[in-house]
Amino acid sequence: MHSMRALERRPGGPAEQEVVAKYARLAPEYDARWSFYVEATTRETLARLGLRPTDRVLDVGCGTGALLRRLSATHPAAREGWAERLPFAEEQFDVVVSCNMFHYIQRPVEALREMRRVLRPGGRLIVTDWCDDYLACRVCSWYLRLSGSARIKVHRRQECLRLLQEAGYREVDAERYRISWLWGLMTAKGTR
């Protein structure tokens, strides 16, 4: 498996650097502070992956590495880059997965096209992220934008489906689900 540290250690614009700096400060405490959220999102993403032992997997936006640690038990290796400029040749991966980072991407169609580029024909994209269809996600994203602590864009289910189609994916689907009485997520899928 190849890890994409999609928001770390590569030159990027001011918005990208702001996110990198924020998570560099938060990383030591992030997983412990948000353990319920991290566990729920990694669990739900893994449940929807359906990996085979021979699959080549790319984790885009691995953040503190919660999903990556679980994936690496069966699919080891690592590399770094940006979601909009992946450092891989075309058609290298069977599965591209992204968990809890899509709301930080400033150019989502460009990033989705880049993820599609590195997928083999018939390869699958799985993106788990906040879902703007849930009130708590809307409030949280509004607060983060208002406070200036993050430049995020949380997508509704229909908007996410449109973005996947615009980026050239077929067999697109997006499942919304609650992880608590207040918080909900979405896992979107597409095939190259």
Secondary structure, DSSP 8 states (H G I E B T S, - for coil): -EEE-TBSSS---HHHHHHHHHHHHHHHHHHHHTHHHHHHHHHHHHHHH---TT--EEEE--TTSHHHHHHTTTS---B--BTTB-SS-SS-EEEEEEES-GGG-SSHHHHHHHHHHHEEEEEEEEEEEE-TTSHHHHHHHHHHHHHTS-------HHHHHHHHHHTT-EEEEEEEEESSSS-EEEEEEEE-
